């Protein structure tokens, strides 16, 4: 009798465990499968070209450019141009020109942008597409600089660009400027865009025209990262710089697209910027500074690299 009760108990227990296992297995099978993520991988980019001594020296020497006292009168209040009418500009990325770079970012920070779009040359031509971008955050010496994954995703899904984690860190045209963005605009996000020299003028114009639309809901500035005349004597470089500046001033994109290293290292970056400024409806621009490596280091040389800092303003 005892054996029968024990056997009955064990049999019922086994049946119960089997039913429970079947229910759990059925529930697991019926659980909907998660769709694969379309988001770019979670990474933290690094500022590969940061040098603390040189950076601190540059910000200590930075100028505070006088950009005028124009005012924009809105329905609510009077707003000064330093905070609101700066829409874009050109800065060097050759860190020898650190004082110019720091002065540029110190000035453009007065716009208090929420998003900083940096368009720069892809020097090594790395990547499968002529435009490389990414919405990853950056680990800077001054804290984390937030990226903008939504806008980066938009550029990629619209087939304008591809993600470029490695090249964004490896190219000084972007990576060298990121610490200045964080230092002078600590609350802004950054959208880096690397453009290949082979990018056709039409594609650069399309990219530039798309940027203001893409950023319309936020205060933004568009920055072209570019160095100008390369490998010429200072006297020859000055002549080429005058030609390049007049071409930028006239807005002759076709002529600009035909320039090589004698004039500048990234016509496509400048074309993208000028197209963005035209689409946004800027009212004018101001030359902040023009210099070259030979003047900065105060040494005679057979060749030099030249630099411009220029700023565009709204109406």
Secondary structure, 3 states (H helix, E strand, C coil): CHHHHHHHHHHHHHHHHHHHHHHHHHHHHHCCCCCCCCCCCCCEEECCCCCHHHHHHHHHHCCCCCCCCCEEECCCCEEEHHHHCEEEEEECCCHHHHHHHHHHHHHHHHHCCCEEEEEEECCCCCCCCCEEEECCEEEECCEEEEECHHHHHHHHHCCCCEECHHHHHHCHHHHHHHHHHHHHCCCCEEEEEEECCCCCHHHHHHHHHHHHHHCCCCCEEEEEECCCCEEECHHHHHHHHHHHHHHHHHCCHHHHHCCCCCCCCCHHHHHHHHHHHHHHCCCEEEEEEEEEHHHHHCCCCCCEEEEEEEEEECC
